[in-house]
Amino acid sequence: MNMTTVPTIVVDADACPVKREIIDVARIWSIPVLMVASHDHRLEAETGVQIMQVDRSDQSVDLYISNHISKGDIVVTQDFGLATIVLSRGAIALSPRGQQYDDSNIDYLMERRHELAKRRRGGGKTKGPKAMTSEDRVCFQQKLTKVLRSWQENDEP
């Protein structure tokens, strides 16, 4: 990739708690943002932010994202399945808490998701994610900035 290939930050926006942080960091770096959400979620277009509303069926957002990302794009999602697809396409996957999904952790995360789903189907209880904190938001912004800095440094002629 060279500097003429600017990544897009693509957001699985239905339940993303860091939309504002993404927009703020993207503006600093002049990076375009694509927010993808079902019609059930109201999103406002802003300068530098494209909104794509898709139907409300279960995997519509994931399918749209997986079909429209390019190598080097940055995808923000809480969905481990989507993250797996993102990685296979040569894009970068980040969680809203700033965790970077990669080949060293995605298999474990997918397996853990499967085990917890089995437990719930069997009547067991599992805990949901803890509430987002301001520290989580700062961690996410720092990770996104680090990814963008790495992109810029690796693409300098």
C-alpha positions as semicolon CSV with decimal commas, in nm:
position;residue;x (nm);y (nm);z (nm)
1;M;0,000;0,000;0,000
2;N;0,120;0,354;-0,065
3;M;0,000;0,687;0,067
4;T;-0,246;0,716;-0,221
5;T;-0,431;0,417;-0,073
6;V;-0,603;0,565;0,228
7;P;-0,778;0,314;0,451
8;T;-1,142;0,356;0,541
9;I;-1,257;0,308;0,897
10;V;-1,562;0,083;0,864
11;V;-1,786;0,061;1,168
12;D;-2,030;-0,214;1,266
13;A;-2,243;0,068;1,400
14;D;-2,556;-0,103;1,536
15;A;-2,424;-0,129;1,890
16;C;-2,091;0,051;1,864
17;P;-2,033;0,261;2,177
18;V;-1,737;0,457;2,036
19;K;-1,882;0,617;1,722
20;R;-1,796;0,970;1,840
21;E;-1,438;0,867;1,926
22;I;-1,396;0,710;1,580
23;I;-1,517;1,026;1,408
24;D;-1,291;1,247;1,618
25;V;-0,977;1,041;1,547
26;A;-1,066;1,003;1,177
27;R;-1,096;1,381;1,140
28;I;-0,750;1,434;1,284
29;W;-0,606;1,188;1,030
30;S;-0,834;1,287;0,739
31;I;-0,949;0,926;0,710
32;P;-1,297;0,849;0,572
33;V;-1,547;0,667;0,793
34;L;-1,825;0,433;0,682
35;M;-2,088;0,359;0,947
36;V;-2,301;0,054;0,861
37;A;-2,620;-0,004;1,059
38;S;-2,964;-0,153;1,018
39;H;-3,261;0,074;0,955
40;D;-3,350;0,027;1,324
41;H;-3,065;0,260;1,422
42;R;-3,075;0,628;1,342
43;L;-2,738;0,769;1,241
44;E;-2,666;1,124;1,129
45;A;-2,431;1,187;0,838
46;E;-2,142;1,423;0,907
47;T;-1,854;1,559;0,705
48;G;-1,619;1,268;0,635
49;V;-1,872;1,011;0,754
50;Q;-2,077;0,803;0,513
51;I;-2,384;0,625;0,649
52;M;-2,507;0,298;0,499
53;Q;-2,838;0,168;0,631
54;V;-2,916;-0,197;0,554
55;D;-3,220;-0,413;0,625
56;R;-3,269;-0,544;0,976
57;S;-3,211;-0,913;0,906
58;D;-2,964;-1,085;1,136
59;Q;-2,644;-1,068;0,929
60;S;-2,710;-0,777;0,692
61;V;-2,455;-0,542;0,850
62;D;-2,188;-0,813;0,859
63;L;-2,253;-0,911;0,497
64;Y;-2,240;-0,552;0,378
65;I;-1,912;-0,488;0,560
66;S;-1,750;-0,811;0,446
67;N;-1,845;-0,734;0,084
68;H;-1,721;-0,374;0,089
69;I;-1,391;-0,375;0,278
70;S;-1,051;-0,360;0,115
71;K;-0,708;-0,469;0,227
72;G;-0,576;-0,221;0,481
73;D;-0,917;-0,092;0,593
74;I;-0,985;-0,072;0,965
75;V;-1,305;-0,235;1,088
76;V;-1,446;-0,166;1,434
77;T;-1,670;-0,447;1,556
78;Q;-1,761;-0,646;1,864
79;D;-1,850;-0,945;1,645
80;F;-1,579;-1,212;1,647
81;G;-1,726;-1,380;1,338
82;L;-1,707;-1,058;1,139
83;A;-1,356;-0,997;1,274
84;T;-1,251;-1,336;1,135
85;I;-1,379;-1,240;0,789
86;V;-1,212;-0,899;0,814
87;L;-0,876;-1,058;0,894
88;S;-0,910;-1,301;0,601
89;R;-0,955;-1,001;0,369
90;G;-0,634;-0,835;0,485
91;A;-0,809;-0,564;0,685
92;I;-0,750;-0,468;1,048
93;A;-1,013;-0,552;1,310
94;L;-1,048;-0,363;1,638
95;S;-1,294;-0,400;1,922
96;P;-1,462;-0,088;2,066
97;R;-1,243;-0,138;2,373
98;G;-0,924;-0,118;2,169
99;Q;-0,840;-0,488;2,140
100;Q;-0,687;-0,572;1,804
101;Y;-0,812;-0,902;1,672
102;D;-0,544;-1,104;1,496
103;D;-0,439;-1,459;1,416
104;S;-0,301;-1,503;1,768
105;N;-0,632;-1,442;1,947
106;I;-0,929;-1,483;1,711
107;D;-0,949;-1,864;1,732
108;Y;-0,959;-1,848;2,113
109;L;-1,227;-1,577;2,105
110;M;-1,442;-1,774;1,860
111;E;-1,407;-2,091;2,067
112;R;-1,498;-1,905;2,386
113;R;-1,805;-1,753;2,215
114;H;-1,911;-2,104;2,107
115;E;-1,867;-2,246;2,459
116;L;-2,067;-1,963;2,618
117;A;-2,346;-2,007;2,360
118;K;-2,359;-2,381;2,439
119;R;-2,384;-2,302;2,809
120;R;-2,672;-2,059;2,750
121;R;-2,856;-2,309;2,527
122;G;-2,823;-2,560;2,809
123;G;-2,991;-2,319;3,050
124;G;-2,673;-2,186;3,205
125;K;-2,611;-1,823;3,281
126;T;-2,327;-1,614;3,142
127;K;-2,226;-1,257;3,212
128;G;-2,258;-0,995;2,946
129;P;-1,983;-0,744;2,874
130;K;-1,902;-0,495;3,144
131;A;-2,017;-0,137;3,090
132;M;-1,794;0,089;2,883
133;T;-1,585;0,324;3,093
134;S;-1,411;0,647;3,001
135;E;-1,084;0,452;3,032
136;D;-1,213;0,204;2,771
137;R;-1,290;0,494;2,538
138;V;-0,942;0,643;2,583
139;C;-0,785;0,300;2,528
140;F;-0,980;0,264;2,203
141;Q;-0,876;0,609;2,080
142;Q;-0,513;0,535;2,161
143;K;-0,523;0,200;1,978
144;L;-0,692;0,351;1,671
145;T;-0,434;0,631;1,667
146;K;-0,153;0,374;1,698
147;V;-0,292;0,176;1,402
148;L;-0,318;0,492;1,193
149;R;0,034;0,601;1,291
150;S;0,165;0,259;1,189
151;W;-0,018;0,287;0,855
152;Q;0,133;0,631;0,794
153;E;0,486;0,526;0,890
154;N;0,474;0,211;0,677
155;D;0,338;0,398;0,377
156;E;0,582;0,687;0,368
157;P;0,776;0,678;0,039
